[in-house]
Amino acid sequence: MVDSFLLVLATLFPVVNPPGAALVFLSMTKYASSNERRSLARRVALNAFFVMIGSLLIGAFILRMYGISVPILRVAGGLIVASAGWRLLNASAHKETDKLDTGERQSNYASQTFYPLTLPLTTGPGTIAVMISLGLSRSPSSELLQDLRYVAANLLAAVVIAGTIYFCFAYSDRVEKVLGHGGTDILVRLSAFILFCIGIQIIWSGASDLIGTVISPASLQK
């Protein structure tokens, strides 16, 4: 159980990357107050937990039901991540949101808690693909206790990741207080560029797997 917990935690943390995603979260909620940001962080962390557990338990079944392969999932999700990073990278400093009143801003943030704040910003296609792969890699066991331990280890790892997401997102405004507005804007732009690169990397990973199914080593030798 401990080995499974450490494996899932070590696999998920660099993919989810809560500290890096917190900077993008800060830029997308810069008009929210500290209390509003903590409320949003709580909802995003809860959504992320259910996305991770749902992908682990029923993700493979859903993919089989619709005939979707993991490489296709990576390509489609990578396009979404790259698009989000590109929009954030090219976002102007003064947006139309400045013209909105407080009530409109709050409603807009509330409607964005799942998309795009949870998916694809926090738990994107990389996280979903990892959780589905973990679910597929589990070998069937005749012992019910062993299966329960595996599920419990994954639940615990997802709880730790969700707690880290909440902590990083809820207190992301501390970064702005330390770096100032200009430094934070530069750091957010760099994070947006990294997010765009991550999307391209996910697309390339999925496309490489798809190309590998078409071009076999035997055909290359010919």
C-alpha atoms as an extended CHARMM CRD file, in Angstrom:
* protein
*
       222  EXT
         1         1  MET       CA              0.0000000000        0.0000000000        0.0000000000  PROA      1               0.0000000000
         2         2  VAL       CA              2.8550000000        2.3750000000        0.8420000000  PROA      2               0.0000000000
         3         3  ASP       CA              4.6210000000        1.5190000000       -2.4160000000  PROA      3               0.0000000000
         4         4  SER       CA              1.4450000000        2.1940000000       -4.4190000000  PROA      4               0.0000000000
         5         5  PHE       CA              0.9020000000        5.4960000000       -2.5990000000  PROA      5               0.0000000000
         6         6  LEU       CA              4.4480000000        6.6990000000       -3.2770000000  PROA      6               0.0000000000
         7         7  LEU       CA              4.2700000000        5.5700000000       -6.9120000000  PROA      7               0.0000000000
         8         8  VAL       CA              1.0400000000        7.4560000000       -7.6080000000  PROA      8               0.0000000000
         9         9  LEU       CA              2.2280000000       10.5390000000       -5.6990000000  PROA      9               0.0000000000
        10        10  ALA       CA              5.5920000000       10.6470000000       -7.4780000000  PROA      10              0.0000000000
        11        11  THR       CA              3.9030000000       10.1460000000      -10.8510000000  PROA      11              0.0000000000
        12        12  LEU       CA              1.1250000000       12.6840000000      -10.3990000000  PROA      12              0.0000000000
        13        13  PHE       CA              2.8980000000       15.5880000000       -8.7050000000  PROA      13              0.0000000000
        14        14  PRO       CA              5.1480000000       16.6530000000      -11.6120000000  PROA      14              0.0000000000
        15        15  VAL       CA              2.2520000000       16.2210000000      -14.0560000000  PROA      15              0.0000000000
        16        16  VAL       CA             -0.2310000000       18.2900000000      -12.0420000000  PROA      16              0.0000000000
        17        17  ASN       CA              2.5070000000       20.7100000000      -10.8840000000  PROA      17              0.0000000000
        18        18  PRO       CA              0.4210000000       22.7210000000       -8.3570000000  PROA      18              0.0000000000
        19        19  PRO       CA              3.0710000000       25.4590000000       -7.8010000000  PROA      19              0.0000000000
        20        20  GLY       CA              3.3840000000       26.1550000000      -11.5170000000  PROA      20              0.0000000000
        21        21  ALA       CA             -0.3700000000       26.0160000000      -12.1230000000  PROA      21              0.0000000000
        22        22  ALA       CA             -0.8940000000       28.4060000000       -9.2010000000  PROA      22              0.0000000000
        23        23  LEU       CA              0.7510000000       31.2350000000      -11.1520000000  PROA      23              0.0000000000
        24        24  VAL       CA             -1.6130000000       30.7330000000      -14.0680000000  PROA      24              0.0000000000
        25        25  PHE       CA             -4.5160000000       30.4900000000      -11.6000000000  PROA      25              0.0000000000
        26        26  LEU       CA             -3.4190000000       33.8190000000      -10.1070000000  PROA      26              0.0000000000
        27        27  SER       CA             -3.4040000000       35.5250000000      -13.5040000000  PROA      27              0.0000000000
        28        28  MET       CA             -6.8720000000       34.1920000000      -14.3220000000  PROA      28              0.0000000000
        29        29  THR       CA             -8.3200000000       35.3340000000      -10.9570000000  PROA      29              0.0000000000
        30        30  LYS       CA             -6.4310000000       38.5750000000      -10.4480000000  PROA      30              0.0000000000
        31        31  TYR       CA             -9.6510000000       40.5510000000       -9.8760000000  PROA      31              0.0000000000
        32        32  ALA       CA            -10.8330000000       38.2350000000       -7.0990000000  PROA      32              0.0000000000
        33        33  SER       CA            -10.3540000000       39.0000000000       -3.4310000000  PROA      33              0.0000000000
        34        34  SER       CA             -8.3910000000       36.7320000000       -1.1040000000  PROA      34              0.0000000000
        35        35  ASN       CA            -11.5720000000       35.1320000000        0.2630000000  PROA      35              0.0000000000
        36        36  GLU       CA            -12.9490000000       34.5860000000       -3.2280000000  PROA      36              0.0000000000
        37        37  ARG       CA             -9.6700000000       33.0750000000       -4.3710000000  PROA      37              0.0000000000
        38        38  ARG       CA             -9.6380000000       30.6560000000       -1.4350000000  PROA      38              0.0000000000
        39        39  SER       CA            -13.2140000000       29.6480000000       -2.2030000000  PROA      39              0.0000000000
        40        40  LEU       CA            -12.3000000000       29.0530000000       -5.8390000000  PROA      40              0.0000000000
        41        41  ALA       CA             -9.1940000000       27.1060000000       -4.7990000000  PROA      41              0.0000000000
        42        42  ARG       CA            -11.3200000000       24.8780000000       -2.5790000000  PROA      42              0.0000000000
        43        43  ARG       CA            -13.7300000000       24.0850000000       -5.4010000000  PROA      43              0.0000000000
        44        44  VAL       CA            -10.9170000000       23.5100000000       -7.9170000000  PROA      44              0.0000000000
        45        45  ALA       CA             -9.1350000000       21.1490000000       -5.5170000000  PROA      45              0.0000000000
        46        46  LEU       CA            -12.3690000000       19.2160000000       -4.9560000000  PROA      46              0.0000000000
        47        47  ASN       CA            -13.0330000000       19.0150000000       -8.6960000000  PROA      47              0.0000000000
        48        48  ALA       CA             -9.4690000000       17.8870000000       -9.3120000000  PROA      48              0.0000000000
        49        49  PHE       CA             -9.8470000000       15.1220000000       -6.7390000000  PROA      49              0.0000000000
        50        50  PHE       CA            -12.9520000000       13.7490000000       -8.4460000000  PROA      50              0.0000000000
        51        51  VAL       CA            -11.3240000000       14.0140000000      -11.8880000000  PROA      51              0.0000000000
        52        52  MET       CA             -8.3180000000       11.9970000000      -10.6900000000  PROA      52              0.0000000000
        53        53  ILE       CA            -10.3850000000        9.3210000000       -8.9540000000  PROA      53              0.0000000000
        54        54  GLY       CA            -12.9100000000        9.1410000000      -11.7810000000  PROA      54              0.0000000000
        55        55  SER       CA            -10.1210000000        8.7200000000      -14.3290000000  PROA      55              0.0000000000
        56        56  LEU       CA             -8.5950000000        5.9410000000      -12.2390000000  PROA      56              0.0000000000
        57        57  LEU       CA            -11.7860000000        3.9760000000      -11.6160000000  PROA      57              0.0000000000
        58        58  ILE       CA            -13.8900000000        4.4430000000      -14.7560000000  PROA      58              0.0000000000
        59        59  GLY       CA            -11.6010000000        6.2510000000      -17.2230000000  PROA      59              0.0000000000
        60        60  ALA       CA            -10.5090000000        3.1000000000      -19.0320000000  PROA      60              0.0000000000
        61        61  PHE       CA            -14.1150000000        1.8770000000      -19.2480000000  PROA      61              0.0000000000
        62        62  ILE       CA            -15.2840000000        5.1650000000      -20.7970000000  PROA      62              0.0000000000
        63        63  LEU       CA            -12.4740000000        5.1160000000      -23.3520000000  PROA      63              0.0000000000
        64        64  ARG       CA            -13.3150000000        1.5580000000      -24.3440000000  PROA      64              0.0000000000
        65        65  MET       CA            -17.0190000000        2.3730000000      -24.5290000000  PROA      65              0.0000000000
        66        66  TYR       CA            -16.4430000000        5.2090000000      -26.9970000000  PROA      66              0.0000000000
        67        67  GLY       CA            -13.5020000000        3.5670000000      -28.7610000000  PROA      67              0.0000000000
        68        68  ILE       CA            -11.0470000000        6.3140000000      -27.7920000000  PROA      68              0.0000000000
        69        69  SER       CA             -7.3900000000        5.4440000000      -27.3830000000  PROA      69              0.0000000000
        70        70  VAL       CA             -5.0070000000        7.0670000000      -24.9040000000  PROA      70              0.0000000000
        71        71  PRO       CA             -2.8900000000        8.6580000000      -27.7130000000  PROA      71              0.0000000000
        72        72  ILE       CA             -6.0150000000       10.3160000000      -29.1210000000  PROA      72              0.0000000000
        73        73  LEU       CA             -6.8320000000       11.5800000000      -25.6200000000  PROA      73              0.0000000000
        74        74  ARG       CA             -3.3530000000       13.0730000000      -25.3450000000  PROA      74              0.0000000000
        75        75  VAL       CA             -3.5380000000       14.7930000000      -28.7280000000  PROA      75              0.0000000000
        76        76  ALA       CA             -6.9810000000       16.2990000000      -28.0330000000  PROA      76              0.0000000000
        77        77  GLY       CA             -6.0440000000       17.3480000000      -24.5190000000  PROA      77              0.0000000000
        78        78  GLY       CA             -2.7200000000       18.7420000000      -25.6690000000  PROA      78              0.0000000000
        79        79  LEU       CA             -4.5220000000       20.9680000000      -28.1480000000  PROA      79              0.0000000000
        80        80  ILE       CA             -6.6740000000       22.3540000000      -25.3240000000  PROA      80              0.0000000000
        81        81  VAL       CA             -3.6660000000       22.9510000000      -23.0580000000  PROA      81              0.0000000000
        82        82  ALA       CA             -1.6450000000       24.6010000000      -25.8230000000  PROA      82              0.0000000000
        83        83  SER       CA             -4.6130000000       26.7910000000      -26.7610000000  PROA      83              0.0000000000
        84        84  ALA       CA             -5.0750000000       27.9030000000      -23.1460000000  PROA      84              0.0000000000
        85        85  GLY       CA             -1.3700000000       28.7100000000      -22.8250000000  PROA      85              0.0000000000
        86        86  TRP       CA             -1.3690000000       30.6290000000      -26.1130000000  PROA      86              0.0000000000
        87        87  ARG       CA             -4.3900000000       32.7430000000      -25.1110000000  PROA      87              0.0000000000
        88        88  LEU       CA             -2.8610000000       33.5230000000      -21.7310000000  PROA      88              0.0000000000
        89        89  LEU       CA              0.4990000000       34.3260000000      -23.3090000000  PROA      89              0.0000000000
        90        90  ASN       CA             -1.0640000000       36.8390000000      -25.6940000000  PROA      90              0.0000000000
        91        91  ALA       CA             -3.5440000000       38.2930000000      -23.2280000000  PROA      91              0.0000000000
        92        92  SER       CA             -3.3250000000       42.0590000000      -22.9990000000  PROA      92              0.0000000000
        93        93  ALA       CA             -2.6060000000       43.7790000000      -19.7300000000  PROA      93              0.0000000000
        94        94  HSD       CA             -5.9360000000       45.6280000000      -19.8300000000  PROA      94              0.0000000000
        95        95  LYS       CA             -8.8570000000       43.3540000000      -20.5130000000  PROA      95              0.0000000000
        96        96  GLU       CA            -12.5470000000       43.8890000000      -20.8780000000  PROA      96              0.0000000000
        97        97  THR       CA            -12.9260000000       42.4430000000      -17.4140000000  PROA      97              0.0000000000
        98        98  ASP       CA            -11.8690000000       45.8180000000      -16.0420000000  PROA      98              0.0000000000
        99        99  LYS       CA            -15.2540000000       47.1570000000      -17.1180000000  PROA      99              0.0000000000
       100       100  LEU       CA            -17.2090000000       44.5480000000      -15.2070000000  PROA      100             0.0000000000
       101       101  ASP       CA            -18.5830000000       45.2060000000      -11.7720000000  PROA      101             0.0000000000
       102       102  THR       CA            -17.8620000000       43.0120000000       -8.7650000000  PROA      102             0.0000000000
       103       103  GLY       CA            -21.0130000000       40.8710000000       -9.1010000000  PROA      103             0.0000000000
       104       104  GLU       CA            -20.2810000000       40.0400000000      -12.7410000000  PROA      104             0.0000000000
       105       105  ARG       CA            -16.6970000000       39.1440000000      -11.9230000000  PROA      105             0.0000000000
       106       106  GLN       CA            -17.7490000000       36.8070000000       -9.1450000000  PROA      106             0.0000000000
       107       107  SER       CA            -20.2780000000       35.0350000000      -11.3640000000  PROA      107             0.0000000000
       108       108  ASN       CA            -17.6850000000       34.6760000000      -14.1120000000  PROA      108             0.0000000000
       109       109  TYR       CA            -15.1940000000       33.1170000000      -11.7200000000  PROA      109             0.0000000000
       110       110  ALA       CA            -17.8190000000       30.7580000000      -10.3230000000  PROA      110             0.0000000000
       111       111  SER       CA            -18.6280000000       29.5230000000      -13.8200000000  PROA      111             0.0000000000
       112       112  GLN       CA            -14.9530000000       28.8730000000      -14.5410000000  PROA      112             0.0000000000
       113       113  THR       CA            -14.1810000000       26.6010000000      -11.5910000000  PROA      113             0.0000000000
       114       114  PHE       CA            -14.3830000000       23.4160000000      -13.6700000000  PROA      114             0.0000000000
       115       115  TYR       CA            -13.4340000000       24.7530000000      -17.0920000000  PROA      115             0.0000000000
       116       116  PRO       CA            -10.8250000000       26.0470000000      -17.5170000000  PROA      116             0.0000000000
       117       117  LEU       CA             -9.5400000000       26.2700000000      -13.9100000000  PROA      117             0.0000000000
       118       118  THR       CA             -9.8610000000       22.5500000000      -13.1400000000  PROA      118             0.0000000000
       119       119  LEU       CA             -9.7430000000       21.1130000000      -16.6470000000  PROA      119             0.0000000000
       120       120  PRO       CA             -7.3570000000       21.5990000000      -18.4060000000  PROA      120             0.0000000000
       121       121  LEU       CA             -5.3870000000       24.0140000000      -16.1680000000  PROA      121             0.0000000000
       122       122  THR       CA             -5.0120000000       21.8030000000      -13.0900000000  PROA      122             0.0000000000
       123       123  THR       CA             -5.9000000000       18.2340000000      -14.0130000000  PROA      123             0.0000000000
       124       124  GLY       CA             -5.4320000000       18.1720000000      -17.7460000000  PROA      124             0.0000000000
       125       125  PRO       CA             -5.0640000000       15.3460000000      -20.2590000000  PROA      125             0.0000000000
       126       126  GLY       CA             -1.6770000000       14.4050000000      -18.8370000000  PROA      126             0.0000000000
       127       127  THR       CA             -3.1940000000       13.7420000000      -15.4200000000  PROA      127             0.0000000000
       128       128  ILE       CA             -6.1270000000       11.8520000000      -16.9010000000  PROA      128             0.0000000000
       129       129  ALA       CA             -3.8280000000        9.7380000000      -19.0780000000  PROA      129             0.0000000000
       130       130  VAL       CA             -1.6080000000        8.9280000000      -16.0870000000  PROA      130             0.0000000000
       131       131  MET       CA             -4.5520000000        7.8810000000      -13.9140000000  PROA      131             0.0000000000
       132       132  ILE       CA             -6.0310000000        5.7540000000      -16.6970000000  PROA      132             0.0000000000
       133       133  SER       CA             -2.6440000000        4.1190000000      -17.2400000000  PROA      133             0.0000000000
       134       134  LEU       CA             -2.4040000000        3.3600000000      -13.5190000000  PROA      134             0.0000000000
       135       135  GLY       CA             -5.8540000000        1.8110000000      -13.6270000000  PROA      135             0.0000000000
       136       136  LEU       CA             -4.9630000000       -0.3010000000      -16.6420000000  PROA      136             0.0000000000
       137       137  SER       CA             -1.6270000000       -1.3940000000      -15.1680000000  PROA      137             0.0000000000
       138       138  ARG       CA             -3.2450000000       -2.8620000000      -12.0730000000  PROA      138             0.0000000000
       139       139  SER       CA             -3.1410000000       -6.6110000000      -12.3260000000  PROA      139             0.0000000000
       140       140  PRO       CA             -6.4110000000       -8.3420000000      -11.3790000000  PROA      140             0.0000000000
       141       141  SER       CA             -6.1890000000      -10.0100000000       -7.9880000000  PROA      141             0.0000000000
       142       142  SER       CA             -8.3480000000      -12.6330000000       -6.3630000000  PROA      142             0.0000000000
       143       143  GLU       CA             -7.7510000000      -11.0470000000       -2.9750000000  PROA      143             0.0000000000
       144       144  LEU       CA            -10.3110000000       -8.3850000000       -2.1730000000  PROA      144             0.0000000000
       145       145  LEU       CA             -8.0880000000       -6.9250000000        0.5430000000  PROA      145             0.0000000000
       146       146  GLN       CA             -5.2670000000       -6.2980000000       -1.9250000000  PROA      146             0.0000000000
       147       147  ASP       CA             -7.5950000000       -4.4880000000       -4.3120000000  PROA      147             0.0000000000
       148       148  LEU       CA             -8.9470000000       -2.3690000000       -1.4640000000  PROA      148             0.0000000000
       149       149  ARG       CA             -5.4260000000       -1.4420000000       -0.4140000000  PROA      149             0.0000000000
       150       150  TYR       CA             -4.5910000000       -0.3870000000       -3.9750000000  PROA      150             0.0000000000
       151       151  VAL       CA             -7.6850000000        1.8030000000       -4.2100000000  PROA      151             0.0000000000
       152       152  ALA       CA             -7.0430000000        3.2560000000       -0.7400000000  PROA      152             0.0000000000
       153       153  ALA       CA             -3.4500000000        4.1230000000       -1.6880000000  PROA      153             0.0000000000
       154       154  ASN       CA             -4.6440000000        5.9270000000       -4.8120000000  PROA      154             0.0000000000
       155       155  LEU       CA             -7.3300000000        7.7530000000       -2.8410000000  PROA      155             0.0000000000
       156       156  LEU       CA             -4.7660000000        8.9180000000       -0.3130000000  PROA      156             0.0000000000
       157       157  ALA       CA             -2.3970000000       10.1100000000       -3.0390000000  PROA      157             0.0000000000
       158       158  ALA       CA             -5.2490000000       12.0100000000       -4.7220000000  PROA      158             0.0000000000
       159       159  VAL       CA             -6.1520000000       13.6340000000       -1.3820000000  PROA      159             0.0000000000
       160       160  VAL       CA             -2.5490000000       14.7880000000       -0.9060000000  PROA      160             0.0000000000
       161       161  ILE       CA             -2.4040000000       16.2100000000       -4.4420000000  PROA      161             0.0000000000
       162       162  ALA       CA             -5.7770000000       17.9700000000       -3.9670000000  PROA      162             0.0000000000
       163       163  GLY       CA             -4.5900000000       19.4440000000       -0.6600000000  PROA      163             0.0000000000
       164       164  THR       CA             -1.4340000000       20.7320000000       -2.3360000000  PROA      164             0.0000000000
       165       165  ILE       CA             -3.5370000000       22.2790000000       -5.1090000000  PROA      165             0.0000000000
       166       166  TYR       CA             -5.6840000000       24.1070000000       -2.5550000000  PROA      166             0.0000000000
       167       167  PHE       CA             -2.6920000000       25.4120000000       -0.6040000000  PROA      167             0.0000000000
       168       168  CYS       CA             -0.8260000000       26.6470000000       -3.7050000000  PROA      168             0.0000000000
       169       169  PHE       CA             -3.9080000000       28.1980000000       -5.3040000000  PROA      169             0.0000000000
       170       170  ALA       CA             -5.3950000000       29.7580000000       -2.1640000000  PROA      170             0.0000000000
       171       171  TYR       CA             -2.1750000000       31.5660000000       -1.2880000000  PROA      171             0.0000000000
       172       172  SER       CA             -0.9580000000       32.3310000000       -4.8040000000  PROA      172             0.0000000000
       173       173  ASP       CA             -1.5090000000       36.0490000000       -4.1440000000  PROA      173             0.0000000000
       174       174  ARG       CA              1.4700000000       35.9710000000       -1.7650000000  PROA      174             0.0000000000
       175       175  VAL       CA              3.6890000000       35.6850000000       -4.8440000000  PROA      175             0.0000000000
       176       176  GLU       CA              2.3860000000       39.0040000000       -6.1520000000  PROA      176             0.0000000000
       177       177  LYS       CA              3.0540000000       40.6790000000       -2.8180000000  PROA      177             0.0000000000
       178       178  VAL       CA              6.6650000000       39.5010000000       -2.9070000000  PROA      178             0.0000000000
       179       179  LEU       CA              7.4570000000       40.0980000000       -6.5870000000  PROA      179             0.0000000000
       180       180  GLY       CA              5.2120000000       43.0630000000       -7.2380000000  PROA      180             0.0000000000
       181       181  HSD       CA              2.8590000000       43.5560000000      -10.1940000000  PROA      181             0.0000000000
       182       182  GLY       CA              5.6020000000       43.7230000000      -12.8310000000  PROA      182             0.0000000000
       183       183  GLY       CA              7.5140000000       40.7130000000      -11.5510000000  PROA      183             0.0000000000
       184       184  THR       CA              4.3420000000       38.6760000000      -11.2430000000  PROA      184             0.0000000000
       185       185  ASP       CA              3.3040000000       39.5600000000      -14.7930000000  PROA      185             0.0000000000
       186       186  ILE       CA              6.6830000000       38.3950000000      -16.1050000000  PROA      186             0.0000000000
       187       187  LEU       CA              6.4610000000       35.1690000000      -14.1090000000  PROA      187             0.0000000000
       188       188  VAL       CA              2.9150000000       34.5490000000      -15.3350000000  PROA      188             0.0000000000
       189       189  ARG       CA              3.9920000000       35.0610000000      -18.9500000000  PROA      189             0.0000000000
       190       190  LEU       CA              6.7880000000       32.5490000000      -18.4620000000  PROA      190             0.0000000000
       191       191  SER       CA              4.3290000000       30.1000000000      -16.8870000000  PROA      191             0.0000000000
       192       192  ALA       CA              1.9590000000       30.6030000000      -19.8220000000  PROA      192             0.0000000000
       193       193  PHE       CA              4.7900000000       29.8340000000      -22.2430000000  PROA      193             0.0000000000
       194       194  ILE       CA              5.6560000000       26.7040000000      -20.2670000000  PROA      194             0.0000000000
       195       195  LEU       CA              1.9700000000       25.7330000000      -20.3230000000  PROA      195             0.0000000000
       196       196  PHE       CA              1.9760000000       26.1490000000      -24.1060000000  PROA      196             0.0000000000
       197       197  CYS       CA              5.1220000000       23.9920000000      -24.3620000000  PROA      197             0.0000000000
       198       198  ILE       CA              3.5190000000       21.3350000000      -22.1560000000  PROA      198             0.0000000000
       199       199  GLY       CA              0.5310000000       21.2490000000      -24.5080000000  PROA      199             0.0000000000
       200       200  ILE       CA              2.8320000000       20.7950000000      -27.5020000000  PROA      200             0.0000000000
       201       201  GLN       CA              4.7140000000       18.0450000000      -25.6520000000  PROA      201             0.0000000000
       202       202  ILE       CA              1.4520000000       16.2180000000      -24.8810000000  PROA      202             0.0000000000
       203       203  ILE       CA              0.4300000000       16.5060000000      -28.5290000000  PROA      203             0.0000000000
       204       204  TRP       CA              3.8030000000       15.1620000000      -29.6400000000  PROA      204             0.0000000000
       205       205  SER       CA              3.6280000000       12.2400000000      -27.2210000000  PROA      205             0.0000000000
       206       206  GLY       CA              0.1960000000       11.2460000000      -28.4990000000  PROA      206             0.0000000000
       207       207  ALA       CA              1.1310000000       11.8200000000      -32.1390000000  PROA      207             0.0000000000
       208       208  SER       CA              4.2970000000        9.7280000000      -31.7410000000  PROA      208             0.0000000000
       209       209  ASP       CA              2.2620000000        6.8210000000      -30.4220000000  PROA      209             0.0000000000
       210       210  LEU       CA             -0.2010000000        7.1650000000      -33.2880000000  PROA      210             0.0000000000
       211       211  ILE       CA              2.5760000000        7.3210000000      -35.8890000000  PROA      211             0.0000000000
       212       212  GLY       CA              4.2020000000        4.2850000000      -34.2850000000  PROA      212             0.0000000000
       213       213  THR       CA              1.0480000000        2.2480000000      -34.8840000000  PROA      213             0.0000000000
       214       214  VAL       CA              1.1260000000        3.1560000000      -38.5870000000  PROA      214             0.0000000000
       215       215  ILE       CA              4.8530000000        2.9510000000      -39.2670000000  PROA      215             0.0000000000
       216       216  SER       CA              6.1130000000       -0.3810000000      -37.9700000000  PROA      216             0.0000000000
       217       217  PRO       CA              9.8300000000       -1.1630000000      -37.5750000000  PROA      217             0.0000000000
       218       218  ALA       CA              9.5090000000       -3.7320000000      -40.3680000000  PROA      218             0.0000000000
       219       219  SER       CA              8.2970000000       -1.1130000000      -42.8330000000  PROA      219             0.0000000000
       220       220  LEU       CA             11.1510000000        1.2090000000      -41.8670000000  PROA      220             0.0000000000
       221       221  GLN       CA             13.6950000000       -1.4890000000      -42.6460000000  PROA      221             0.0000000000
       222       222  LYS       CA             12.2580000000       -1.8610000000      -46.1370000000  PROA      222             0.0000000000
